């Protein structure tokens, strides 16, 4: 490397170069200090500014530009042609086209009131006959019956030997030969009290011989559900020998969702179809709505009684039953246009000039993709049927309040009737926005988070402070923890409503 000798001239040149470099650096710094700090956004020429606001805290308004007291960013102007003022929020047409937004009108039409449920065929427990021994005796003979057998009315079950009947019957025949009508009647009454059936007494009178063996038969046709008689056993008076369940009608116990309970009425028609008999419909009626709801499935039981001609409907079969009651006229919108936030239900109104505004509604039944509007919307008003979540995000960012239920314009007598029957509306609710982040600082009233982007608000990743709804939310959390949290934006500023360590849902 060549060494440059230090002479008085080289020292003078070096000193001059240092002076020039220092001057240039000082001039550059001075120019940078003279540039205005980004504490205010310059409003567009020719547009009226209503107020200034922080996009992170849209509920707070300021009357002049400047730096946000909440974030290290300038305030943003709100122009008159973008303000709500009852006219909604404006969305760029290109954005609505990109998301495939579709707008429809609220129209009156027929809403099908059909309700289908599944159920199981069961015995008609009102058609049960109990066969008992009217007097004590010994079983001499059984007729080969077994539980599950289907028998006709009058089918024999067993022969009972009743020894104590022998003396009473002989006495009755002796009295009868005397010809004293009063004594004969008294003796006949005694036979009745001993439990003899009228048919047996008539046979004794006709034959003139005692009969101590009686045949126990079924009083009605059906299936034997229980049989308690065997050959050789001794039975006391009143013992149950058999239980017969009729099959002329059966029950269909249908499981109906709890939310549909109000649409079922006792006595209403019902039509059942079974896989065993394709193309065939069995018609019955609703006889009972059981009072208890199943805890696991949140369903109640609607009991339908069906005729069972030929005994083809067998207990245990699965069936589909239609419990519908026809159709009703209602104000309808597509079900996809309805936004359920948990505490209220919204639709997005499509206004003139490309503006949109949320409106709170009260809904009724939903069938075949159509939802009934009970209050909050008028016939002919246009609502967004798809892409409405883009508008919901814009409206939340602008701090726009939804139109209350009772503020909808009337549209004729039917609309006025709806308003009279469904007055009042739920309290407005702020939308919750969810993301993940890292805790930077925790106090008793706030938490500072370095969070990722918030898609529902269009926020980029940043570090900011949030108010705490409850100090207990951050109990056990410390700086450096990764968390998932949800917040809303009241007038006081972004407020954390839920927070939990990453890996668990808040």
RATA-V952300 format. One record per helix or strand. SS is the DSSP state (A for helix, B for strand). FROM is the first residue (numbers start at 1). TO is the last residue. Records with the same first field share a line. If there is no record, write none. Layout:
SS = FROM-TO, FROM-TO
This chain:
A = 8-34, 93-98, 165-178, 181-193, 198-207, 258-263, 275-277, 309-311, 335-337, 352-354, 388-397, 405-407, 413-421, 471-474
B = 40-40, 49-54, 57-62, 67-67, 74-79, 89-90, 102-105, 107-112, 116-123, 128-132, 137-142, 150-151, 156-161, 213-217, 222-227, 234-235, 240-245, 249-257, 269-273, 282-294, 299-307, 318-322, 327-334, 339-340, 345-350, 355-367, 370-375, 382-386, 403-403, 433-442, 446-451, 454-454, 459-459, 462-468, 482-490, 493-501
